[in-house]
């Protein structure tokens, strides 16, 4: 059987919409991937490069 679950990429996951939209998408059985660079929340001096 083929898995027909759709995947969704949500950018800006730390913002208001980006943090609430995934909840609804999961309820609708989507596979959700969230990314955010947090550039509006932290000064670049505090971000540690990996």
N, C-alpha and C positions, 0 to 999 in steps of 0.2 A: 504494500500500500504506500502510495506517495503522500508525504506530508505537505499539505497545501497551506500551511500557516504562512501568512504574509509577514515580512519584516519591514519595520519602519525605523528610519534614522531620525532622531529628534536632536536638532542642534540648539544650543542655548538652554540646556537642561537645568541650569541653576536659576533661571528667571521664572517669573510667575506662570506664564503659559507653558514653558518647557518643563516645569515641575508638576503641572496638573494634567496636561494633555496625555502623558504616558499612562496615567492611572486609568483613563477611559479606554485607551488603546488596548491595555492588558485585559480589561473587562470584555472587550470585543475580540479577544483571542489573537491579538497581534503579538509578534515577537518584537520587542522594543529595545533599541540601542540608543543610549543618550550620551552626547558629548557636550562639553562646554570648556572653554579655556579660562573662564573666571576672570577675564581681563577687566571687567567693569566692577569687580568686587574686591580685588586685591591689587596692590601696587606691584609692579613687576619685580621689585627687590625681594618681595616675600615669596615669590614662586620659585621653587627649586627645580632646576632642569634635571631631567632623568637621562 
